[in-house]
Amino acid sequence: MISEFEVIGMHCASCAANIEKKLKKLDGVNSANVNFATRNAVIEGTAPIEKIKEAVTSAGYTLVEKTAESVKQSANAEEKEIQEYKLKVILAAIFSIPLLVLAMGGFVGIIFPDIIASNLFYIEFLLSFPVMYAGREFFTRGARGIINKMPTMDTLVGIGVGAAFLYSTAVTFAGIGGEAYYEIAAVVATFILLGRFLEARARGSASEAIKKLMGLAPKTALVIRNKKEIEIPIEQVVVGDLVIVKPGEKMPVDGVVISGESTVDESMVTGESMPVTKRKGDAVVAGTVNEHGSITFKARKVGKDTLLAQIIKLVEQAQNSKPPIQKLVDQISAVFVPVVAVIAVVAFVYWYFIAGQTFLFALTIFISILIVACPCALGLATPTAIIMGTGKGAEKGILIKSAAALEVAKKVNAVIFDKTGTLTKGEPEVIDVYTLGEKRQVVLALAASAESRSEHPLAESIVNKAKEEKLAITEPKQFKAISGKGITATVKGKKVTVGSPSLMKELKISTDGFEEALDETEENGRTGVFIVVNKKAIGLISIADAVKETSKEAVEKLKGSGIEVYMITGDNERTAKAIAGQVGISPSNVLAHVLPQNKADKVKELQANGKVVAMVGDGINDSPALAQSDLGIAMGSGTDVAMESGQIVLVKSDVRDVATAIDLSKYTVAKIKQNLFWAFGYNVILIPVAVGVAYPFYGVLLNPLFAGAAMALSSVSVVSNALTMKWYPKRTVLDKLFK
């Protein structure tokens, strides 16, 4: 069982690591994933929910089961947190600025009146106390971390700021002598509060895409019940309801238009900017905007079953998941705080007891180390980039279902396109019927009757052509499908076989007299289907499935990126190569005559040759190949099975989005690496400086004030770098340097 929770009370990456560690120790918990950036926890196992909540509560945090209501409450809580931090920063700054002036005034030539100079420490104490109150979370949460043997970033800050404040208080009231550090305690606390305010606000911006999606569905719907129009909450709409949508209103649920005509803006759901005309029989999707006319539709999917709800679910799952690159970061974050605390103690002992420096010197080193260390930047580096990447994908109608898919997509060097419904429109139509002796209408009617129980697109085109010509279609008997090859059935006592040229060879049925017609059919990229009555070929139906206008551009984009492009189809080689030639795929990369059950084997063959393979398909018969491939990309217009098998779903079913999905994945992984570079680099450089390694050689020490400012800005810089992904596909200078 998989359960999702909102986590309340997390304030750093160490918090997330500690909660995750605590959860994994519980009996019945198979896996736990706690995401600091999204404030979510995903837990898999059989452990009772109350037991899970109790374990997290004992660590000082709160778990709330994720529901539509909890998501709203979480959004409100997030906004409240931002406002609270804003007030804390203002309060802290009001008292820290004069405190800094008092402490530093003497160095810049400011002469204070005697009454201030003689009571300087007492005044500084009074000014710093409100700042300590504004930053009291450092002490309360830090102490809780020590008590629970799960220290966090607040523990480091609490000890560092607390040490400076308590030592200064002792100097002021206990007369132990020395300098007071009130300004360091206050200004550092102010900087860190400012950093958390900016970080919280930036995190909110990062999750903007998912918030927009959640806000798409209207709160109410106008439905017809008992022949009356009534407005009801959207939660009360049921399948089968007749829903009225007026100009300017949003579709409340998914359904099919039964009356009226209008244009609908589907851009927020599909990423398609052009409005789509909707008439009777057309599908409408929840969250899309009705532009002009009034329409009435029958509800088909409501609540969590709507496309919008499924998109939100997929994006949330991706944002809560972790790519393989995150494992190293998690391991470092889990031990970061205790290791930094040990380094600070060792450095204090060295400088005071071994190097013979003053107590104030050693204390400064101790405080600087605790303050400058920042696991938050490490903890935010990966999830913020994933949030932005998956959110940007959703805006463009590209649903990336997991963070792991991003890393795989970056490595893809071969893409296999299924032909029918992917590179072609998937709407085949009969072009011609060739016969030998029999009347054309008789051959077509026999073929349509035999195929009338088949669900194959080619069968549908034959039946549609017969209906178009108003031919009589007879219900077949003893119907049998031959996978990937054709069908057999009994029509009016005659055994009729409809199938491919390969089936004719397999059944040893002569097709003499149709050679020229078959050559013409295949050379034009069409599919030839033979009609056989009692083992005698009486006709050949030529069927065309038009290539999508965008297919050639999609292939060119992929080839331009250095990716090999293949096409797989059940068609014979000549027909397949003709289609491939139209879209720019090399004849040597055509995988023809492949039965549905063998598509996955072709994927394996390419993988065995060292290819990282992405499979693009839309049908049930593509699902094994999608699952076998390194990266399955499913067309949004395809079957539910195909979309379930794919790791990326293209909502618009636009094949050009394959190249965009791969490029966006590369871009997101590059951003993750950039963020990790800055986060690791920050700690690798500044912690040694804080320890004092440069002091014997250059006399350089890290002032605690600068340590506080640097620590506050580290997380903000990482989140801000991720936020530049809003401009995708544009790249910043850093993006070009760090690919």
HUNORTA-V280270 format. One record per residue. PHI is phi in whole degrees, 0 to 359 (999 if undefined). Layout:
phi=<PHI & PHI>
//
This chain:
phi=<999 & 251 & 239 & 244 & 225 & 270 & 253 & 253 & 111 & 282 & 226 & 198 & 296 & 295 & 302 & 298 & 297 & 293 & 297 & 299 & 297 & 295 & 294 & 293 & 279 & 287 & 294 & 93 & 261 & 278 & 206 & 217 & 229 & 250 & 250 & 294 & 292 & 264 & 61 & 242 & 231 & 244 & 238 & 243 & 153 & 249 & 298 & 300 & 300 & 298 & 294 & 295 & 299 & 298 & 297 & 288 & 298 & 296 & 271 & 99 & 236 & 232 & 254 & 235 & 302 & 282 & 224 & 301 & 289 & 294 & 296 & 297 & 297 & 296 & 298 & 294 & 295 & 297 & 295 & 296 & 298 & 299 & 294 & 296 & 296 & 300 & 295 & 297 & 296 & 298 & 299 & 296 & 293 & 303 & 265 & 287 & 297 & 296 & 297 & 293 & 297 & 297 & 288 & 259 & 304 & 298 & 283 & 247 & 87 & 279 & 254 & 267 & 303 & 303 & 297 & 281 & 299 & 284 & 240 & 303 & 295 & 293 & 294 & 296 & 299 & 295 & 286 & 280 & 299 & 299 & 291 & 297 & 292 & 298 & 258 & 299 & 299 & 299 & 278 & 293 & 287 & 297 & 295 & 298 & 296 & 292 & 300 & 275 & 57 & 224 & 298 & 234 & 300 & 298 & 296 & 297 & 295 & 301 & 293 & 295 & 293 & 297 & 298 & 296 & 291 & 293 & 298 & 296 & 296 & 295 & 298 & 286 & 254 & 260 & 65 & 279 & 84 & 113 & 267 & 268 & 246 & 302 & 295 & 294 & 301 & 287 & 291 & 298 & 300 & 295 & 301 & 291 & 297 & 298 & 300 & 290 & 296 & 295 & 296 & 298 & 293 & 292 & 300 & 298 & 293 & 297 & 267 & 300 & 298 & 292 & 294 & 298 & 298 & 294 & 271 & 288 & 289 & 290 & 277 & 228 & 221 & 262 & 237 & 257 & 225 & 55 & 64 & 236 & 274 & 228 & 263 & 230 & 300 & 302 & 294 & 267 & 289 & 239 & 302 & 102 & 298 & 268 & 249 & 256 & 235 & 266 & 306 & 87 & 266 & 263 & 289 & 281 & 217 & 275 & 187 & 234 & 295 & 248 & 200 & 92 & 212 & 199 & 256 & 235 & 274 & 254 & 300 & 289 & 262 & 257 & 84 & 278 & 282 & 282 & 299 & 247 & 285 & 242 & 233 & 306 & 95 & 278 & 274 & 236 & 238 & 304 & 93 & 280 & 254 & 283 & 269 & 238 & 280 & 267 & 230 & 240 & 225 & 266 & 294 & 250 & 225 & 230 & 57 & 287 & 271 & 292 & 300 & 299 & 296 & 291 & 297 & 301 & 299 & 296 & 295 & 298 & 300 & 296 & 290 & 271 & 274 & 237 & 283 & 306 & 297 & 285 & 300 & 298 & 298 & 298 & 296 & 291 & 300 & 295 & 249 & 300 & 299 & 299 & 295 & 297 & 299 & 295 & 301 & 297 & 294 & 298 & 297 & 300 & 300 & 298 & 292 & 273 & 268 & 258 & 282 & 75 & 282 & 289 & 299 & 296 & 298 & 296 & 294 & 299 & 301 & 303 & 294 & 299 & 297 & 296 & 282 & 285 & 297 & 212 & 284 & 297 & 299 & 295 & 292 & 267 & 303 & 280 & 298 & 293 & 293 & 293 & 302 & 292 & 295 & 290 & 294 & 295 & 299 & 299 & 298 & 264 & 79 & 242 & 261 & 265 & 276 & 204 & 294 & 298 & 298 & 298 & 292 & 293 & 302 & 298 & 267 & 300 & 234 & 213 & 239 & 254 & 261 & 292 & 280 & 290 & 84 & 247 & 278 & 256 & 287 & 73 & 234 & 297 & 222 & 289 & 264 & 204 & 232 & 260 & 225 & 232 & 90 & 282 & 290 & 305 & 296 & 294 & 298 & 295 & 296 & 297 & 298 & 295 & 296 & 295 & 273 & 297 & 258 & 271 & 256 & 291 & 304 & 293 & 297 & 298 & 293 & 292 & 297 & 298 & 295 & 296 & 294 & 300 & 270 & 57 & 270 & 285 & 250 & 261 & 294 & 280 & 238 & 50 & 289 & 214 & 269 & 249 & 311 & 74 & 233 & 158 & 215 & 229 & 198 & 253 & 237 & 52 & 83 & 259 & 277 & 251 & 241 & 237 & 191 & 281 & 303 & 294 & 293 & 298 & 295 & 297 & 271 & 57 & 258 & 289 & 243 & 302 & 99 & 251 & 301 & 295 & 295 & 292 & 300 & 298 & 299 & 288 & 294 & 269 & 75 & 259 & 255 & 261 & 237 & 273 & 246 & 238 & 240 & 51 & 67 & 236 & 290 & 246 & 193 & 227 & 257 & 264 & 238 & 248 & 241 & 299 & 288 & 296 & 299 & 267 & 296 & 297 & 297 & 297 & 296 & 299 & 298 & 293 & 295 & 295 & 269 & 83 & 259 & 285 & 243 & 240 & 233 & 239 & 200 & 274 & 295 & 291 & 297 & 293 & 298 & 298 & 291 & 295 & 294 & 301 & 298 & 292 & 254 & 92 & 268 & 298 & 304 & 290 & 257 & 264 & 255 & 259 & 60 & 259 & 289 & 309 & 289 & 257 & 298 & 298 & 295 & 294 & 297 & 300 & 300 & 294 & 297 & 295 & 269 & 89 & 274 & 263 & 256 & 252 & 253 & 243 & 207 & 221 & 248 & 301 & 288 & 271 & 299 & 298 & 291 & 299 & 289 & 287 & 294 & 293 & 219 & 269 & 242 & 257 & 282 & 296 & 274 & 278 & 283 & 299 & 296 & 296 & 293 & 290 & 284 & 281 & 269 & 230 & 242 & 263 & 300 & 282 & 58 & 265 & 297 & 296 & 289 & 298 & 297 & 296 & 298 & 292 & 295 & 297 & 296 & 299 & 296 & 294 & 297 & 297 & 296 & 301 & 294 & 300 & 299 & 293 & 299 & 292 & 294 & 293 & 300 & 304 & 289 & 297 & 275 & 280 & 295 & 300 & 297 & 295 & 296 & 103 & 296 & 271 & 296 & 297 & 262 & 237 & 69 & 264 & 234 & 267 & 296 & 305 & 296 & 292 & 299 & 296 & 294 & 296 & 297 & 296 & 278 & 298 & 295 & 298 & 294 & 294 & 294 & 297 & 298 & 294 & 294 & 294 & 292 & 302 & 273 & 309 & 270 & 293 & 246 & 276 & 299 & 297 & 298 & 286 & 281 & 248 & 275>
//
